[in-house]
Amino acid sequence: MDNILNTFMSAAIAKRIIRYVLLFTVFLGTACVILSVHYTSTLNHTSIITPHVIDLHGLTWSNYSKNTIKSYDGNPSIIDSAQTNHANQSFFKYRLTATTSVNNSRSRHTKTQYPVTLDAPFLLSNPNLCKSVANLSALVIVHTAPSHFERRDVMRKTWTNNSYFRHLGSVRTLFLLGTVLENSTQRKIEDEFKKHEDLVQGNFIDAYRNLTHKGVMGYKWISENCMNAMMIVKVDDDVVVDTYKLLNEYVPKLSGRTRYILCNHIAPGTMRIIREKKNKWYVDSDLFRGYKFYPRYCSGFGVIMSTDIIPFIYRAAYLTPFFWVDDVYLYGMLPSKVKDIAYISLAGNFSLKFTNSLDCIANKTKICPFLISGGSKPEDVVKLWDAMGKAHEKTLAITNMSAKNSSENSDNNKISGEGEGRTYSVKNQIPKHTNVNIEKEANVLIKDGAEEAANKTEMAKTGINSRNTLEKDFRN
């Protein structure tokens, strides 16, 4: 009897165990399905920003399919050209539309977005801007709004004009912009491009929340057309760079260096992610889920990067879901995926307040450390550039003595090569600080071609420096 009872109890226990196992299996399967569906509808911070080192050699990058892009409310949405009534709709394969209202509802099956400019063609581009220069000291990349014609014009006449500093190095400038809905503005942009050939226009609507697309487009253009530049200087169109200081101090110090980013460095855990919906910088709770602060990144008003890292930062965009805050995405999330990049702080070397910058630069009792200054008004840009020239007047006089001696050989001061035909006339655009030798040079028509490169440092191709070593060497 005892044996029968024990057998019966064992069978009951076994059935109960089996029942619990089955219930647990069903529960686990249901949970997995829910989590997988939820994952497809969100961009989790972990999937975006957890450091992922890219092998820089031999990596095959997955092809990006534009057909996988879907639109969702509350963010710039990608639509087919057939869905817009724009007059030039047949010219664009797809567009981005910017919305001013914020709608947080999203389709549960929305696919992950990536920057639309990854594989998109350029609408306006001059591929010979850099290629005809053997040794380019710096390429200046400017994020500009399409309507800012005057800002671009004053930049061409002042701190990006090679007439002032060609004896120190060679600089090329590229303005990045998107498309506009006004036909009249687009025609003016096309006329501007025909005259200067220094614009790159992408097939996305130029809007605040599309700045990330603009930045990725810049990375793409550099990777394809300007790898001969020693460094990339990215700025907004409301700042002024002391090009004399850049070429006299920064270029020599960074000669032979690779994998660096100089910027106003925002350390991890210091910049809070804003979740208030009424705030301009509002970030949906689906993004950076569970995090209160942004990871490491740079303020985008002025960033200097070694050219060697640009192709890898661009390719990292194939692996990194789109995020609309451009500074975080372009100078934080993407570089975090590339190995051994050193961030160097430019703290103390810039001021975005015009009056502070002008007072510092014009002070004759001490040397102003500012490399980057704020100047959104054209008249402010001219004042800053004039003050910068006066501050470097002694250096200019010494340098131009050798330039004068070498000017007897006319070939040393001529610019020729591909892309000939575009000319600048900079007469009556020279600030008072400029000496006679520079004034004479300023009357020369500057053709878009190869610039003399004798005794200039070639772009470093090898060598990796740790962050501490690089910062120490740079500061010294």
Residue pairs with C-beta under 8 A, 6 or more apart in sequence:
37 108
38 108
40 108
40 109
40 110
40 111
41 106
41 107
41 108
41 109
41 110
41 286
42 286
42 289
43 112
43 286
43 287
43 321
43 323
44 286
44 289
45 287
45 288
45 289
45 290
45 291
46 289
47 321
48 287
48 288
48 320
48 321
48 323
48 333
49 288
49 295
49 332
49 333
49 336
51 336
51 337
52 319
52 336
52 337
53 337
53 338
53 339
54 312
54 315
54 316
54 319
54 337
54 338
54 339
55 339
56 312
56 338
56 339
59 315
61 315
61 318
62 318
64 114
64 118
64 119
64 318
66 93
66 94
66 116
66 119
66 120
68 111
69 78
69 94
69 111
69 113
69 114
69 116
70 78
70 107
70 110
70 111
70 113
71 77
71 78
71 79
72 106
72 107
72 110
73 99
73 103
73 104
73 105
73 106
74 99
74 101
74 102
74 103
74 104
74 105
74 106
74 284
75 99
75 113
75 209
75 324
76 96
76 97
76 98
76 99
76 204
76 205
76 207
76 209
76 210
76 213
76 324
77 96
77 97
77 99
78 94
78 95
78 96
78 113
78 116
79 94
79 95
79 97
80 93
80 94
81 89
81 90
81 91
81 92
81 93
81 94
81 95
82 89
84 95
86 92
86 95
86 181
87 183
88 183
88 186
91 123
92 123
92 179
92 203
93 120
93 203
94 116
94 120
94 203
95 179
95 203
95 204
95 205
96 116
96 178
96 204
96 205
96 207
96 210
96 213
97 205
97 207
98 205
98 207
98 208
98 209
98 210
99 209
102 277
102 282
104 277
104 284
106 286
112 321
113 321
113 322
114 317
114 318
114 320
114 321
114 322
115 212
115 213
115 216
115 317
115 322
116 204
116 213
117 202
117 203
117 204
117 213
117 214
117 216
117 217
117 220
118 216
118 220
118 317
118 318
120 202
120 203
120 204
120 217
121 203
122 200
122 201
122 202
122 217
122 221
123 179
123 201
123 202
123 203
124 189
124 190
124 193
124 199
124 200
124 201
125 199
125 200
125 201
125 221
125 225
126 193
126 197
126 198
126 199
126 419
126 448
127 224
127 225
128 418
128 419
128 448
129 172
129 174
129 197
129 198
129 225
129 226
129 419
129 448
130 136
130 139
130 172
130 225
130 226
130 228
130 229
131 225
131 226
131 228
131 418
132 417
132 418
132 419
132 448
132 449
132 450
133 170
133 172
133 228
133 417
133 450
133 451
133 453
134 228
134 450
134 453
135 170
135 228
135 230
135 453
135 456
135 457
135 458
135 459
136 170
136 171
136 172
136 226
136 228
136 229
136 230
136 451
137 168
137 169
137 170
137 171
137 229
137 230
137 231
137 247
137 251
137 456
138 169
138 171
138 172
138 229
138 230
138 231
138 232
138 233
138 246
138 247
138 251
139 171
139 172
139 173
139 174
139 222
139 226
139 229
139 231
139 232
139 233
139 307
140 160
140 171
140 172
140 173
140 174
140 233
140 234
140 235
140 241
141 174
141 176
141 218
141 222
141 232
141 233
141 234
141 235
142 152
142 155
142 173
142 174
142 175
142 176
142 234
142 235
142 236
142 237
143 176
143 211
143 214
143 215
143 218
143 234
143 235
143 236
143 237
143 300
144 151
144 152
144 175
144 176
144 177
144 236
144 237
145 177
145 206
145 237
146 177
146 178
146 179
146 180
146 185
146 189
146 206
147 180
147 185
148 237
149 188
149 192
150 378
151 237
151 238
151 376
151 378
151 381
152 175
152 192
152 237
153 378
154 378
154 381
154 382
155 173
155 237
155 381
156 173
156 196
156 198
156 424
157 426
157 429
158 240
158 381
158 382
158 385
158 431
159 240
159 241
159 242
159 243
159 381
159 385
159 388
160 171
160 173
160 243
161 424
161 426
161 429
162 170
162 171
162 446
162 451
163 424
163 426
163 430
163 438
163 441
163 442
163 444
163 446
164 243
164 244
164 389
164 434
164 438
164 442
165 171
165 243
165 244
165 247
166 441
166 451
166 452
167 399
167 400
167 402
167 403
168 244
168 247
168 248
168 399
169 247
169 251
169 456
170 451
170 452
170 453
170 456
171 243
171 247
172 198
172 226
172 229
173 198
174 198
174 199
174 200
174 218
174 221
174 226
175 198
175 199
175 200
175 237
176 199
176 200
176 202
176 214
176 215
176 217
176 218
176 221
177 189
177 199
177 200
177 201
177 202
177 206
177 214
178 201
178 202
178 203
178 204
178 205
178 206
178 207
178 210
178 213
178 214
179 186
179 201
179 202
179 203
179 204
179 205
179 206
180 186
180 189
180 205
180 206
181 205
189 199
189 201
192 199
193 199
193 201
195 422
196 422
197 419
197 422
197 448
200 217
200 218
200 221
202 213
202 214
202 217
204 210
204 213
204 214
204 217
206 214
209 324
210 324
211 324
211 326
212 322
212 323
212 324
212 325
212 326
212 329
212 330
214 326
215 234
215 300
215 326
215 329
215 330
216 314
216 317
216 330
218 234
219 310
219 311
219 313
219 314
219 317
219 330
219 334
220 314
222 229
222 232
222 307
222 310
222 311
222 314
223 310
223 311
223 314
226 232
226 307
227 307
227 310
227 311
227 459
228 459
229 307
229 459
230 251
230 254
230 255
230 306
230 307
230 457
230 458
230 459
230 460
231 250
231 251
231 254
231 304
231 305
231 306
231 307
232 304
232 305
232 306
232 307
232 310
233 241
233 246
233 302
233 303
233 304
234 300
234 302
234 303
234 304
234 305
235 241
235 301
235 302
235 303
235 372
236 300
236 301
236 302
238 301
238 374
238 375
238 376
239 301
239 302
239 352
239 372
239 373
239 374
239 375
240 357
240 372
240 373
240 374
240 375
240 381
240 384
240 385
240 388
241 302
241 371
241 372
242 361
242 370
242 371
242 372
242 373
242 388
242 392
243 388
244 388
244 389
244 392
244 395
244 396
245 371
245 388
245 392
246 371
248 392
248 395
250 262
250 304
250 371
251 457
252 457
253 473
253 474
254 260
254 304
254 306
254 474
255 457
255 460
256 457
256 460
256 463
257 306
257 460
257 463
257 465
257 470
257 473
257 474
258 306
258 308
258 309
258 460
258 461
258 462
258 463
258 464
258 465
259 306
259 308
259 309
259 338
259 340
259 341
259 342
259 464
259 465
260 304
260 305
260 306
260 309
260 341
260 342
260 343
260 344
260 465
260 470
261 298
261 303
261 304
261 305
261 306
261 309
261 331
261 335
261 341
261 342
261 343
261 344
262 303
262 304
262 305
262 344
262 345
262 346
262 474
263 298
263 299
263 302
263 303
263 304
263 331
263 343
263 344
263 345
263 346
264 298
264 299
264 301
264 302
264 345
264 346
264 347
264 350
265 296
265 298
265 343
265 344
265 345
265 346
265 347
266 294
266 296
266 297
266 298
266 299
266 332
267 296
268 293
268 294
268 295
268 296
269 293
270 293
271 293
271 294
271 297
272 292
272 293
272 294
273 283
273 288
273 291
273 292
273 293
273 294
274 281
274 282
274 283
275 282
275 283
275 285
276 282
281 325
283 325
287 323
288 294
294 328
294 332
295 328
295 332
295 333
295 336
296 332
296 336
296 343
297 327
297 328
297 331
297 332
297 333
298 327
298 331
298 332
298 343
299 327
300 326
300 327
300 330
300 331
301 350
301 352
301 372
301 374
302 346
302 350
302 371
302 372
303 331
304 346
306 460
307 459
308 459
308 460
308 461
309 335
309 338
309 341
312 338
313 330
313 334
313 335
313 338
314 334
316 334
316 335
316 337
316 338
317 334
319 337
320 329
320 333
320 334
320 337
322 329
323 329
323 333
335 341
340 464
340 466
342 465
342 466
342 467
342 470
342 471
343 467
344 467
344 470
344 471
344 474
345 471
346 371
346 372
348 369
349 369
349 370
349 371
349 372
350 370
350 371
350 372
350 373
351 357
351 360
351 370
351 372
351 373
351 374
352 372
352 373
352 374
353 374
354 373
354 374
354 375
354 376
354 377
354 380
354 384
357 370
357 373
357 374
357 375
357 384
358 373
358 380
358 383
358 384
358 387
360 368
360 369
360 370
361 368
361 370
361 373
361 384
361 387
361 388
361 391
362 387
362 390
362 391
367 391
368 391
373 384
375 381
375 383
375 384
382 431
385 431
386 431
386 432
386 433
389 396
389 431
389 433
389 434
390 433
393 433
393 435
396 433
396 435
396 438
397 435
400 435
400 437
400 438
403 437
404 437
406 412
406 413
407 413
407 437
412 452
412 454
413 441
413 444
413 452
414 452
415 446
415 447
415 449
415 450
415 451
415 452
416 447
416 449
416 450
417 447
417 449
417 450
418 449
418 450
419 447
419 448
419 449
420 447
420 448
420 449
421 447
421 448
422 447
422 448
423 445
423 446
423 447
424 445
424 446
425 445
426 442
426 443
426 446
427 442
427 443
429 442
430 438
430 439
430 442
434 442
465 473
